[in-house]
């Protein structure tokens, strides 16, 4: 658990977070528009600026109070920035060795060094000079270096912002698996809703230097006015895993994870580009405008995914448009954005059974 109330002035900008508290387990996304104070709050929590004032606790440990502040190096935080900030005069191996040498002595047996190298995919890069790395390679080394320091907490400030789309996709998959499997509490700054929906367990929404609200990802995606819904409109994020389809490298099954023992998994067809992919636990992002609705199953149609749902509720999402929140058999939530005219024409109402139609071409594994 993180609990605090921090203030910090940097130039013309003032952070005045107000009281906040959130679970530290998993991934917490700090989300807001540019200039909302995300990076300043992260710096304050990391102890990187001695002018920070206020209180901060991590579990039962006081990191800052009105009288003293624990130095940044004693907070045992692994930092990953937008620009990797590697040691230019060392090789990749030298960067990892330097981080490992500064790890707390009582945690040298924590995260295995060889596992870090393998999991981050940097083994072929160990003897390379960091100046000869691509952007995606530099960020892989940056996450490996952060882990080599045996941190209790990871803090990442827009680590994917400077990468192209392919490198982002690869790093998202890496972050998703490494953070989940190693179980390190992680704070992630991002302005990209897609990264929040793929990685986060909860969201700290910020505006004008203050923490506005803290919500679980399910709560944040469960309201039509969510700041995560940008020009793309409402989105759902489903928990599950991927399974290959025999004799077809361009299709995958996504099998959802029921929220309760009574829930039944939902299976969806996905398109796939044929590259090797992690078939373990994954999240599937489904845009509301890719979900059509029908009063029942439809025959002789190209749409392969026809999912039985129940209408949970409906909210206006834009002028003349409605977000229809749907409960699946596994207890998870899907959302469809349709016109208000369609709501009236189909006579939709809460509690009503409905069929969601999702093109497999709209879902990429």
ZAFI-134586 format. One record per residue (C-alpha): residue number from 1; x, y, z; residue in one letter. Coordinates in steps of 0.02 Angstrom, whole numbers, plus 50000, padded with zeros to 5 digits. Each point is the difference from the previous one (the first is absolute). Layout:
N
     k       X       Y       Z   r
   NUM       X       Y       Z   A
...
END
This chain:
365
     k       X       Y       Z   r
     1   50000   50000   50000   X
     2   50056   50177   49958   X
     3   49929   50139   50108   X
     4   50050   50181   49991   X
     5   49972   50184   49970   X
     6   50143   50083   49907   X
     7   50043   50172   49936   X
     8   50142   50058   49889   X
     9   50032   50157   49898   X
    10   50101   49987   49840   X
    11   50015   50166   49908   X
    12   49825   50065   49966   X
    13   49918   49832   50039   X
    14   49939   49949   50172   X
    15   49954   49824   50052   X
    16   49873   49997   50142   X
    17   49940   49820   49993   X
    18   49875   50003   50142   X
    19   49979   49842   50105   X
    20   50014   49838   49900   X
    21   50006   49815   50038   X
    22   50008   49851   49883   X
    23   50051   49818   50000   X
    24   50178   49977   49940   X
    25   49977   49823   49932   X
    26   50011   49978   49811   X
    27   50005   50152   49886   X
    28   49935   50173   50045   X
    29   49986   50120   49854   X
    30   50018   50188   50027   X
    31   49891   50073   49864   X
    32   49958   50176   49946   X
    33   50030   50129   49866   X
    34   50172   50075   49969   X
    35   50040   50118   50143   X
    36   49883   49915   50124   X
    37   50143   49959   50119   X
    38   50030   49815   49969   X
    39   50190   50010   49988   X
    40   50012   50123   50143   X
    41   49901   49884   50114   X
    42   50111   49854   49948   X
    43   50157   50100   50039   X
    44   49927   50049   50168   X
    45   49956   49819   50043   X
    46   50173   49941   49945   X
    47   50087   50129   50110   X
    48   50092   50076   49852   X
    49   49971   50180   50053   X
    50   50050   50058   50174   X
    51   49874   50143   49992   X
    52   49853   49878   50011   X
    53   49889   50033   50150   X
    54   49864   49896   50082   X
    55   49977   49820   50052   X
    56   50023   49833   49912   X
    57   49991   49821   50064   X
    58   50036   49837   49908   X
    59   49919   49857   50095   X
    60   50056   50021   50182   X
    61   50153   50106   49955   X
    62   50005   50189   50007   X
    63   50087   50071   49847   X
    64   49963   50180   50043   X
    65   49920   50099   50141   X
    66   50005   50179   50058   X
    67   50172   49980   50079   X
    68   50103   49885   49887   X
    69   50003   49913   49832   X
    70   50077   49832   49961   X
    71   50136   50025   49866   X
    72   49955   49938   49827   X
    73   50134   49865   50003   X
    74   49924   49923   50157   X
    75   49827   49987   49924   X
    76   50065   49861   49886   X
    77   49910   50058   49843   X
    78   50041   49943   49824   X
    79   49976   50147   49880   X
    80   49964   49988   49813   X
    81   49984   50163   49904   X
    82   49937   50047   49826   X
    83   50182   50015   49945   X
    84   50094   49853   50071   X
    85   50139   50104   50085   X
    86   50125   49857   49990   X
    87   50184   50021   50047   X
    88   50078   50045   49833   X
    89   50176   49947   50048   X
    90   49948   49821   50041   X
    91   49938   49853   49900   X
    92   49828   49926   50029   X
    93   50081   49873   50117   X
    94   50090   50143   50090   X
    95   49836   50091   50028   X
    96   49922   49845   50078   X
    97   50154   49966   50107   X
    98   50000   50180   50063   X
    99   49817   49987   50051   X
   100   50028   49831   50083   X
   101   50148   50069   50100   X
   102   49886   50133   50075   X
   103   49861   49878   50049   X
   104   49963   49983   50187   X
   105   50107   49861   50072   X
   106   49851   49911   50076   X
   107   49916   49978   49830   X
   108   50140   49936   49889   X
   109   49912   49832   49998   X
   110   49836   50079   49942   X
   111   49973   50013   49811   X
   112   50120   49883   49911   X
   113   50124   50092   49886   X
   114   49995   49869   49862   X
   115   49810   49999   50003   X
   116   49998   50189   49978   X
   117   50112   49986   49846   X
   118   49895   49862   49923   X
   119   49830   50075   50040   X
   120   50046   50171   49929   X
   121   50077   49922   49844   X
   122   50167   50092   50013   X
   123   50121   49852   50001   X
   124   50062   50039   49822   X
   125   50031   50181   50052   X
   126   50107   49974   50157   X
   127   50166   50048   49920   X
   128   49932   50142   49894   X
   129   50035   50183   50036   X
   130   49839   50086   50049   X
   131   50027   50130   49864   X
   132   49973   49862   49870   X
   133   49827   49950   50062   X
   134   49832   50040   49921   X
   135   49866   50088   50103   X
   136   49910   49838   50039   X
   137   50163   49914   50048   X
   138   50047   50144   50115   X
   139   49835   49986   50091   X
   140   50022   49812   50020   X
   141   50169   50034   50079   X
   142   49924   50137   50108   X
   143   49869   49882   50073   X
   144   50133   49865   50024   X
   145   50113   50124   50090   X
   146   49857   50056   50112   X
   147   49963   49818   50046   X
   148   50185   49961   50029   X
   149   49997   50124   50145   X
   150   49879   49884   50093   X
   151   49868   50137   50024   X
   152   49850   49993   50114   X
   153   49906   50117   49882   X
   154   50013   50038   49813   X
   155   49963   50177   49941   X
   156   49986   50026   49812   X
   157   49977   50173   49922   X
   158   49926   49979   49825   X
   159   50122   49861   49953   X
   160   49916   49969   49831   X
   161   49969   50178   49943   X
   162   50153   50015   49887   X
   163   49981   49832   49912   X
   164   49921   49950   49835   X
   165   49843   49894   49998   X
   166   50088   49833   49980   X
   167   50124   50032   50141   X
   168   49854   50059   50109   X
   169   49905   49839   49967   X
   170   50151   49893   50045   X
   171   50038   50100   50158   X
   172   49818   49996   50056   X
   173   50004   49810   49991   X
   174   50165   50000   50096   X
   175   49935   50116   50137   X
   176   49840   49901   50015   X
   177   50087   49834   50028   X
   178   50152   50057   50102   X
   179   49905   50113   50120   X
   180   49865   49869   50026   X
   181   50118   49854   50026   X
   182   50125   50090   50112   X
   183   49862   50082   50103   X
   184   50088   50167   50023   X
   185   49886   50147   50047   X
   186   50008   50118   49852   X
   187   49953   50182   49970   X
   188   49980   50041   49815   X
   189   49981   50173   49926   X
   190   49916   50003   49831   X
   191   49887   50111   49897   X
   192   49947   49853   49890   X
   193   49835   49917   50051   X
   194   50052   49842   49906   X
   195   50147   49976   50120   X
   196   49888   50024   50151   X
   197   49872   49875   49935   X
   198   50135   49872   49962   X
   199   50105   50015   50159   X
   200   49914   50088   50145   X
   201   49907   49929   50148   X
   202   49947   50172   50059   X
   203   50010   50180   49939   X
   204   50048   50160   50091   X
   205   49917   50141   49902   X
   206   50091   50167   50012   X
   207   49957   50177   49949   X
   208   50084   50168   50036   X
   209   50122   49926   50125   X
   210   49871   49906   50102   X
   211   49943   49820   50018   X
   212   49819   50009   49944   X
   213   49949   49819   50033   X
   214   50067   49824   50013   X
   215   49903   49858   49915   X
   216   50027   49818   49958   X
   217   50015   49971   49813   X
   218   49827   49920   50001   X
   219   49927   50156   50082   X
   220   50094   50116   49881   X
   221   49932   49908   49847   X
   222   49826   49984   50074   X
   223   49943   50180   49977   X
   224   49963   50086   49835   X
   225   50089   50160   50053   X
   226   50165   49912   50039   X
   227   50155   50104   49955   X
   228   50068   49839   49922   X
   229   49869   50015   49863   X
   230   50074   50120   49874   X
   231   49954   50020   49816   X
   232   49984   49810   49989   X
   233   49853   50000   50120   X
   234   49960   49866   50131   X
   235   50116   49849   50015   X
   236   49998   49835   50096   X
   237   50150   49902   50064   X
   238   49975   49813   50022   X
   239   50110   49884   50104   X
   240   50045   49830   49927   X
   241   50132   49906   49902   X
   242   50043   49960   49819   X
   243   49995   49828   49920   X
   244   50066   49955   49827   X
   245   49881   49934   49868   X
   246   50057   49836   49921   X
   247   50062   50016   49821   X
   248   49962   50187   49990   X
   249   50144   50117   50050   X
   250   49892   50153   49964   X
   251   49866   49968   50130   X
   252   49999   49984   50190   X
   253   49873   49961   50133   X
   254   49981   50120   50144   X
   255   49926   49907   50149   X
   256   49939   50114   50138   X
   257   50030   49976   50186   X
   258   49839   49988   50103   X
   259   49992   50120   50146   X
   260   49912   49871   50110   X
   261   49991   49811   50013   X
   262   49824   50007   49930   X
   263   50055   50095   49844   X
   264   50023   49918   49831   X
   265   50147   50045   49886   X
   266   49963   50096   49841   X
   267   50098   49954   49842   X
   268   50036   50124   49861   X
   269   50085   49981   49831   X
   270   50146   50118   49968   X
   271   50101   50038   49845   X
   272   50188   49979   50015   X
   273   50150   50052   49896   X
   274   50087   49832   50023   X
   275   50142   50062   50111   X
   276   50043   49898   50156   X
   277   49894   50065   50142   X
   278   49980   49976   50186   X
   279   49853   49882   50025   X
   280   49994   50026   50188   X
   281   49888   50122   50095   X
   282   49952   50150   49895   X
   283   49878   50143   49990   X
   284   49892   50028   49848   X
   285   49952   50179   49957   X
   286   49830   50014   49914   X
   287   49939   50167   49933   X
   288   49817   50039   50027   X
   289   49975   50053   49818   X
   290   50059   49826   49946   X
   291   49858   49917   50096   X
   292   49830   49991   49913   X
   293   49842   49935   50084   X
   294   49863   49882   49945   X
   295   49844   49934   50088   X
   296   50067   49822   49973   X
   297   50126   49895   49901   X
   298   50014   50050   49816   X
   299   50021   49872   49860   X
   300   50089   50024   49833   X
   301   50112   50141   50059   X
   302   50188   50023   49988   X
   303   50020   50048   50184   X
   304   50076   49850   50090   X
   305   49982   50059   50180   X
   306   49821   49995   50061   X
   307   49997   50012   50189   X
   308   49847   49979   50111   X
   309   49992   50144   50126   X
   310   49881   50089   50117   X
   311   49976   50188   49996   X
   312   50064   50069   50164   X
   313   49959   50185   49970   X
   314   50007   50138   49871   X
   315   50074   50175   50008   X
   316   50009   50143   49877   X
   317   50178   50004   49932   X
   318   49985   50144   49875   X
   319   49859   50099   49920   X
   320   49886   49871   49917   X
   321   50108   49853   50058   X
   322   49988   49875   50143   X
   323   50124   49886   50089   X
   324   49915   49834   50032   X
   325   50092   49906   50139   X
   326   49983   49811   49980   X
   327   50030   49863   50128   X
   328   50081   49843   49930   X
   329   49978   49822   50062   X
   330   50170   50011   50085   X
   331   49948   50152   50102   X
   332   50108   50121   49900   X
   333   49932   50152   49909   X
   334   49993   50043   49816   X
   335   49939   50166   49932   X
   336   49915   50045   49836   X
   337   49982   50179   49937   X
   338   49848   50020   49889   X
   339   49881   50140   49953   X
   340   49856   50051   50111   X
   341   49888   49963   49851   X
   342   50060   49818   50001   X
   343   49962   49987   50186   X
   344   49821   50054   49966   X
   345   49981   49896   49841   X
   346   50056   49839   50087   X
   347   49906   50042   50159   X
   348   50155   49972   50107   X
   349   49984   50001   50190   X
   350   50104   49950   50152   X
   351   49989   49814   50043   X
   352   49960   49951   49821   X
   353   50094   49856   49916   X
   354   50093   50056   49844   X
   355   50128   49934   49875   X
   356   50162   50097   49975   X
   357   50075   49988   49825   X
   358   50188   50030   49987   X
   359   50102   49980   49840   X
   360   50156   49895   50028   X
   361   50093   50122   49885   X
   362   49970   50135   50132   X
   363   50091   49896   50133   X
   364   50187   49977   49982   X
   365   50099   49872   50102   X
END
